[in-house]
Structures are given as structure tokens and as C-alpha cells.
Amino acid sequence: MGKYDTISKRLIQTYPQDFIRFTLERDDVEFLALLDTEQPTVKTYRTDSLISARIGEEDVVLHYEFQTTDSTNPPMPRRMAGYIGHAIAHYGLPIHSAVIYLRPDAGRNDPGYYAQDRYGCQFIIQYKVIRLTEVEGHRVLEAGHSGLLPFASLMKPPEGMGSESWFGACVDCARDVPLDESARGDFLAGLSVLGGLVHDREMIANLISKEGLMDLIRESSFAQYLIEQEIEENKEQWIKQGERRSTLAGLLDVLEIRFGLSEAHPISARIAAIEDLQRLKQLHRAAIQATSLEAFERLLGNA
């Protein structure tokens, strides 16, 4: 779900004022600054978005979490209580928190609060729950919150409008946004990716292609950012896979040199099926020290 989080965070950081007005349902708000989302404590907590803002005459901190699925470990109320508590301790300002659920089946059982009443200690921490599937999509489009356009297709369509027609209407709105071509490309890229959470991906691809918008999306900064993020996220995995292949090859070389183990031997197949890098490293040391292939096979069976 990394790409959905990436797009959501990028949008709220690019268009914070739109999100503030949408979630607070008021216009007397002013965006001040984006805040560091990493809260340093004994354990590091990283929230999705923290924003410094002013509501009327009061400075506040706005906290947003985007969810595609339900949080179970820990449950969302407990997570939010932790985030809010640390934000209060760190900033010493009023906190307004909201969880924005992207999928229709997510967040149905989120009560919007964490409560405790034990041993004479009672408190409640509340936050706003926004399920996009329950939001009237056309009202958001009509309100002119441009930063929310990529989320529009996840919202409730007008009465009687089907999935393809609603997505097409959102595409039309994103394409006609009165901004430069780069911004339109970003909106369309976000709309295409996020729309896949609800709408048929083949339908989305066909519609985008039919409208001649594919090149605009490919050249958008969002598309390039997603590619860079995917490369960065996969880099560690690629490094681990390369180390595994190297360790596996070294282990099999030792067994071939010391005991004449062939590639066709059943033990070779068993070893090749091991994914755990640390286990392969242990077996590599064992292969160097084993007195016979039979002794190594016993270690392999016990590993």
C-alpha cells in the first residue's frame, strides 16, 4: 500500500489549505507550516502528516493519518492516542486529529476515540473519522478544493451515476483544473492510482488512454516521484536478495569442493529453497566445519 500513502502524503503537503478546510468544515483557517512527522521519544513515532495552522486567532496542530485498511496491531484508537499524546507533549498546542479511510470497507468499526476508565483514572482522546466513501463527491468538486481532486473518485457519486461515469466525471474535472499542465498531470496521476482502490483498473486504463492523457500522466512529477520512491523502497530488498544469492553460491561451492556435492543432489535443492539469509550464513559456517556430508545433512535437518 506504499504508493497510496505516498500520493496521499504528497497531496496533503502540496495542498494543505484544501485539506484543512475540508476536514474542519470551515473557512477561517490559515495554513502556517508543515511540521516534522517524526516524533523522537524512546521509540520513534512517525505520523502521516502534521501541520501548523491557525483557526481564527488560535494556533493549532493538525494531524492526519491515511488508511487503506483497518489498523489491528495496534488498533487505530490506540495508535491515535499515542500520536496525539506525543504531539501534545511536544508542541503544547491544541491538537485536531483525523483518520481518512480510503477504501470503502475500511474504518467501519473505528469509534473515533480511545477511552480508559480504570482504578480512578478516566480519560478520553477523540479524533475525527472520515470515510471517503461516505463523503458526497460532487460537493467536494464544487467547493473547489483542488488538492482533493485525486481522492474524488473514492467518494460517493451522485445518485444513479455508475462507477465508470463517476470516474470519467472526476477525470474531466482534473483535466480542466485551471492550473498549469504539470499540476493537471499530477492530479490525473493521483486520480488514476488512488482510483484503483475502488474502480476497475482496466476501466481506468482504457478511459485514460481513450482521453489521450497517458503521456501527461507519465511526465507528471507525481509519476516520477512514485518511481523514485519505489526504487528507494526496493533498494534494501534488492541488496538483501543479492547477499542471499552470494551466500547461497558460496555455501554450495564449499559443499562441492569439500564433499563433491553436485547441483543435482537433493541437498542442493533443499538449500536453494532456503530464503532466510541468516540461516544460509549459519549453514555456510557449518559446511566449513562439518566432518562429512552426512554430518552436514544432520545439521541441515536440525537448522
Contacts in CASP RR format, 6 or more apart in sequence:
PFRMAT RR
TARGET T0000
AUTHOR 0000-0000-0000
METHOD contacts of the structure
MODEL  1
MGKYDTISKRLIQTYPQDFIRFTLERDDVEFLALLDTEQPTVKTYRTDSL
ISARIGEEDVVLHYEFQTTDSTNPPMPRRMAGYIGHAIAHYGLPIHSAVI
YLRPDAGRNDPGYYAQDRYGCQFIIQYKVIRLTEVEGHRVLEAGHSGLLP
FASLMKPPEGMGSESWFGACVDCARDVPLDESARGDFLAGLSVLGGLVHD
REMIANLISKEGLMDLIRESSFAQYLIEQEIEENKEQWIKQGERRSTLAG
LLDVLEIRFGLSEAHPISARIAAIEDLQRLKQLHRAAIQATSLEAFERLL
GNA
1 68 0 8 1.000
1 69 0 8 1.000
2 229 0 8 1.000
2 233 0 8 1.000
3 193 0 8 1.000
3 226 0 8 1.000
3 229 0 8 1.000
3 230 0 8 1.000
4 66 0 8 1.000
4 68 0 8 1.000
4 102 0 8 1.000
4 193 0 8 1.000
4 194 0 8 1.000
4 197 0 8 1.000
5 48 0 8 1.000
5 66 0 8 1.000
5 68 0 8 1.000
6 225 0 8 1.000
6 226 0 8 1.000
6 229 0 8 1.000
7 150 0 8 1.000
7 189 0 8 1.000
7 190 0 8 1.000
7 193 0 8 1.000
7 194 0 8 1.000
7 222 0 8 1.000
7 226 0 8 1.000
8 48 0 8 1.000
8 66 0 8 1.000
8 100 0 8 1.000
8 102 0 8 1.000
8 151 0 8 1.000
8 194 0 8 1.000
9 48 0 8 1.000
9 49 0 8 1.000
9 66 0 8 1.000
10 222 0 8 1.000
10 225 0 8 1.000
11 19 0 8 1.000
11 147 0 8 1.000
11 148 0 8 1.000
11 150 0 8 1.000
11 151 0 8 1.000
11 190 0 8 1.000
12 19 0 8 1.000
12 48 0 8 1.000
12 49 0 8 1.000
12 51 0 8 1.000
12 64 0 8 1.000
13 34 0 8 1.000
13 49 0 8 1.000
14 147 0 8 1.000
14 186 0 8 1.000
15 145 0 8 1.000
15 146 0 8 1.000
15 147 0 8 1.000
15 148 0 8 1.000
16 31 0 8 1.000
16 34 0 8 1.000
16 51 0 8 1.000
16 53 0 8 1.000
17 29 0 8 1.000
17 30 0 8 1.000
17 31 0 8 1.000
18 144 0 8 1.000
18 145 0 8 1.000
18 146 0 8 1.000
18 147 0 8 1.000
18 148 0 8 1.000
19 51 0 8 1.000
19 64 0 8 1.000
19 145 0 8 1.000
19 147 0 8 1.000
19 148 0 8 1.000
20 29 0 8 1.000
20 31 0 8 1.000
20 51 0 8 1.000
20 53 0 8 1.000
20 62 0 8 1.000
21 27 0 8 1.000
21 29 0 8 1.000
21 143 0 8 1.000
21 145 0 8 1.000
22 140 0 8 1.000
22 143 0 8 1.000
22 145 0 8 1.000
22 148 0 8 1.000
23 62 0 8 1.000
23 64 0 8 1.000
23 96 0 8 1.000
23 98 0 8 1.000
23 100 0 8 1.000
23 128 0 8 1.000
23 130 0 8 1.000
24 55 0 8 1.000
24 62 0 8 1.000
24 96 0 8 1.000
26 55 0 8 1.000
28 55 0 8 1.000
28 56 0 8 1.000
29 53 0 8 1.000
29 54 0 8 1.000
29 55 0 8 1.000
29 56 0 8 1.000
30 53 0 8 1.000
30 54 0 8 1.000
30 56 0 8 1.000
31 51 0 8 1.000
31 52 0 8 1.000
31 53 0 8 1.000
32 51 0 8 1.000
32 52 0 8 1.000
32 53 0 8 1.000
32 54 0 8 1.000
32 59 0 8 1.000
33 51 0 8 1.000
33 52 0 8 1.000
34 49 0 8 1.000
34 50 0 8 1.000
34 51 0 8 1.000
34 52 0 8 1.000
35 50 0 8 1.000
35 51 0 8 1.000
35 52 0 8 1.000
35 61 0 8 1.000
35 91 0 8 1.000
36 50 0 8 1.000
37 46 0 8 1.000
37 47 0 8 1.000
37 48 0 8 1.000
37 49 0 8 1.000
37 50 0 8 1.000
38 44 0 8 1.000
38 45 0 8 1.000
38 46 0 8 1.000
39 45 0 8 1.000
39 46 0 8 1.000
39 47 0 8 1.000
39 83 0 8 1.000
39 86 0 8 1.000
39 87 0 8 1.000
39 90 0 8 1.000
41 86 0 8 1.000
45 82 0 8 1.000
45 83 0 8 1.000
45 86 0 8 1.000
47 63 0 8 1.000
47 64 0 8 1.000
47 65 0 8 1.000
47 83 0 8 1.000
47 87 0 8 1.000
48 64 0 8 1.000
48 65 0 8 1.000
48 66 0 8 1.000
49 62 0 8 1.000
49 63 0 8 1.000
49 64 0 8 1.000
49 65 0 8 1.000
50 61 0 8 1.000
50 62 0 8 1.000
50 63 0 8 1.000
50 87 0 8 1.000
51 61 0 8 1.000
51 62 0 8 1.000
51 63 0 8 1.000
51 64 0 8 1.000
52 59 0 8 1.000
52 60 0 8 1.000
52 61 0 8 1.000
52 62 0 8 1.000
53 59 0 8 1.000
53 60 0 8 1.000
53 61 0 8 1.000
53 62 0 8 1.000
54 60 0 8 1.000
58 94 0 8 1.000
59 93 0 8 1.000
60 93 0 8 1.000
60 94 0 8 1.000
60 95 0 8 1.000
60 96 0 8 1.000
61 87 0 8 1.000
61 91 0 8 1.000
61 93 0 8 1.000
61 94 0 8 1.000
61 95 0 8 1.000
61 96 0 8 1.000
62 95 0 8 1.000
62 96 0 8 1.000
62 97 0 8 1.000
62 98 0 8 1.000
63 83 0 8 1.000
63 84 0 8 1.000
63 87 0 8 1.000
63 95 0 8 1.000
63 96 0 8 1.000
63 97 0 8 1.000
63 98 0 8 1.000
63 127 0 8 1.000
64 97 0 8 1.000
64 98 0 8 1.000
64 99 0 8 1.000
64 100 0 8 1.000
65 79 0 8 1.000
65 80 0 8 1.000
65 83 0 8 1.000
65 97 0 8 1.000
65 98 0 8 1.000
65 99 0 8 1.000
65 100 0 8 1.000
66 99 0 8 1.000
66 100 0 8 1.000
66 102 0 8 1.000
67 76 0 8 1.000
67 99 0 8 1.000
67 100 0 8 1.000
67 101 0 8 1.000
67 102 0 8 1.000
67 106 0 8 1.000
67 107 0 8 1.000
68 101 0 8 1.000
68 102 0 8 1.000
68 103 0 8 1.000
68 106 0 8 1.000
68 197 0 8 1.000
69 103 0 8 1.000
69 106 0 8 1.000
70 76 0 8 1.000
70 106 0 8 1.000
70 107 0 8 1.000
70 109 0 8 1.000
70 110 0 8 1.000
71 79 0 8 1.000
76 99 0 8 1.000
76 107 0 8 1.000
76 110 0 8 1.000
76 112 0 8 1.000
77 110 0 8 1.000
77 111 0 8 1.000
77 112 0 8 1.000
77 113 0 8 1.000
77 114 0 8 1.000
77 125 0 8 1.000
78 114 0 8 1.000
80 97 0 8 1.000
80 99 0 8 1.000
80 112 0 8 1.000
80 114 0 8 1.000
80 125 0 8 1.000
80 127 0 8 1.000
81 114 0 8 1.000
81 125 0 8 1.000
83 97 0 8 1.000
84 95 0 8 1.000
84 97 0 8 1.000
84 125 0 8 1.000
84 127 0 8 1.000
85 95 0 8 1.000
85 125 0 8 1.000
87 95 0 8 1.000
87 97 0 8 1.000
88 95 0 8 1.000
96 128 0 8 1.000
97 127 0 8 1.000
97 128 0 8 1.000
98 127 0 8 1.000
98 128 0 8 1.000
98 129 0 8 1.000
98 130 0 8 1.000
99 107 0 8 1.000
99 110 0 8 1.000
99 112 0 8 1.000
99 127 0 8 1.000
99 128 0 8 1.000
99 129 0 8 1.000
99 130 0 8 1.000
100 130 0 8 1.000
100 132 0 8 1.000
101 107 0 8 1.000
101 110 0 8 1.000
101 129 0 8 1.000
101 130 0 8 1.000
101 131 0 8 1.000
101 132 0 8 1.000
101 133 0 8 1.000
102 132 0 8 1.000
102 151 0 8 1.000
102 154 0 8 1.000
102 194 0 8 1.000
102 197 0 8 1.000
103 133 0 8 1.000
103 154 0 8 1.000
103 197 0 8 1.000
103 198 0 8 1.000
104 131 0 8 1.000
104 133 0 8 1.000
104 154 0 8 1.000
104 198 0 8 1.000
106 131 0 8 1.000
107 129 0 8 1.000
107 131 0 8 1.000
108 131 0 8 1.000
110 129 0 8 1.000
111 129 0 8 1.000
112 126 0 8 1.000
112 127 0 8 1.000
112 128 0 8 1.000
112 129 0 8 1.000
113 124 0 8 1.000
113 125 0 8 1.000
113 126 0 8 1.000
113 127 0 8 1.000
114 124 0 8 1.000
114 125 0 8 1.000
115 123 0 8 1.000
115 124 0 8 1.000
115 125 0 8 1.000
116 122 0 8 1.000
116 123 0 8 1.000
116 124 0 8 1.000
132 151 0 8 1.000
132 154 0 8 1.000
132 155 0 8 1.000
133 154 0 8 1.000
133 155 0 8 1.000
133 156 0 8 1.000
133 198 0 8 1.000
134 156 0 8 1.000
135 155 0 8 1.000
135 156 0 8 1.000
136 155 0 8 1.000
136 156 0 8 1.000
137 152 0 8 1.000
137 155 0 8 1.000
137 156 0 8 1.000
137 157 0 8 1.000
137 158 0 8 1.000
138 157 0 8 1.000
138 158 0 8 1.000
140 148 0 8 1.000
140 151 0 8 1.000
140 152 0 8 1.000
140 155 0 8 1.000
141 149 0 8 1.000
141 152 0 8 1.000
141 170 0 8 1.000
141 173 0 8 1.000
146 177 0 8 1.000
146 179 0 8 1.000
146 187 0 8 1.000
147 187 0 8 1.000
149 170 0 8 1.000
149 173 0 8 1.000
149 174 0 8 1.000
149 177 0 8 1.000
149 187 0 8 1.000
149 191 0 8 1.000
150 174 0 8 1.000
150 187 0 8 1.000
150 189 0 8 1.000
150 190 0 8 1.000
150 191 0 8 1.000
150 193 0 8 1.000
150 194 0 8 1.000
151 194 0 8 1.000
152 170 0 8 1.000
152 173 0 8 1.000
152 191 0 8 1.000
153 166 0 8 1.000
153 167 0 8 1.000
153 170 0 8 1.000
153 191 0 8 1.000
153 194 0 8 1.000
153 195 0 8 1.000
153 198 0 8 1.000
153 199 0 8 1.000
154 194 0 8 1.000
154 195 0 8 1.000
154 197 0 8 1.000
154 198 0 8 1.000
157 163 0 8 1.000
157 165 0 8 1.000
157 166 0 8 1.000
157 169 0 8 1.000
158 166 0 8 1.000
161 169 0 8 1.000
163 198 0 8 1.000
163 199 0 8 1.000
163 200 0 8 1.000
163 203 0 8 1.000
164 199 0 8 1.000
164 203 0 8 1.000
164 207 0 8 1.000
167 195 0 8 1.000
167 199 0 8 1.000
167 203 0 8 1.000
167 204 0 8 1.000
167 207 0 8 1.000
168 207 0 8 1.000
170 191 0 8 1.000
171 188 0 8 1.000
171 191 0 8 1.000
171 207 0 8 1.000
171 208 0 8 1.000
171 211 0 8 1.000
171 213 0 8 1.000
174 184 0 8 1.000
174 185 0 8 1.000
174 187 0 8 1.000
174 188 0 8 1.000
174 191 0 8 1.000
175 184 0 8 1.000
175 188 0 8 1.000
175 211 0 8 1.000
175 213 0 8 1.000
177 183 0 8 1.000
177 184 0 8 1.000
177 187 0 8 1.000
181 216 0 8 1.000
182 220 0 8 1.000
182 221 0 8 1.000
184 216 0 8 1.000
185 213 0 8 1.000
185 216 0 8 1.000
185 217 0 8 1.000
185 219 0 8 1.000
185 220 0 8 1.000
185 222 0 8 1.000
186 220 0 8 1.000
186 221 0 8 1.000
186 222 0 8 1.000
188 208 0 8 1.000
188 213 0 8 1.000
188 216 0 8 1.000
188 217 0 8 1.000
188 220 0 8 1.000
189 217 0 8 1.000
189 220 0 8 1.000
189 222 0 8 1.000
189 223 0 8 1.000
189 226 0 8 1.000
190 222 0 8 1.000
192 204 0 8 1.000
192 208 0 8 1.000
192 217 0 8 1.000
193 226 0 8 1.000
195 204 0 8 1.000
196 204 0 8 1.000
208 214 0 8 1.000
208 217 0 8 1.000
217 223 0 8 1.000
240 277 0 8 1.000
243 277 0 8 1.000
244 275 0 8 1.000
244 277 0 8 1.000
244 280 0 8 1.000
247 277 0 8 1.000
247 280 0 8 1.000
247 281 0 8 1.000
247 284 0 8 1.000
248 271 0 8 1.000
248 272 0 8 1.000
248 274 0 8 1.000
248 280 0 8 1.000
250 284 0 8 1.000
251 271 0 8 1.000
251 280 0 8 1.000
251 283 0 8 1.000
251 284 0 8 1.000
251 287 0 8 1.000
252 261 0 8 1.000
252 263 0 8 1.000
252 268 0 8 1.000
252 271 0 8 1.000
252 272 0 8 1.000
254 284 0 8 1.000
254 287 0 8 1.000
254 288 0 8 1.000
255 261 0 8 1.000
255 267 0 8 1.000
255 268 0 8 1.000
255 271 0 8 1.000
255 287 0 8 1.000
255 293 0 8 1.000
255 296 0 8 1.000
256 262 0 8 1.000
258 287 0 8 1.000
258 288 0 8 1.000
258 290 0 8 1.000
259 292 0 8 1.000
259 293 0 8 1.000
259 296 0 8 1.000
260 293 0 8 1.000
261 267 0 8 1.000
261 268 0 8 1.000
261 293 0 8 1.000
262 268 0 8 1.000
267 293 0 8 1.000
267 296 0 8 1.000
267 297 0 8 1.000
267 300 0 8 1.000
270 300 0 8 1.000
271 280 0 8 1.000
271 283 0 8 1.000
271 300 0 8 1.000
274 280 0 8 1.000
274 283 0 8 1.000
279 303 0 8 1.000
282 303 0 8 1.000
283 299 0 8 1.000
283 300 0 8 1.000
283 303 0 8 1.000
286 296 0 8 1.000
286 299 0 8 1.000
286 300 0 8 1.000
286 303 0 8 1.000
287 296 0 8 1.000
290 296 0 8 1.000
290 299 0 8 1.000
END
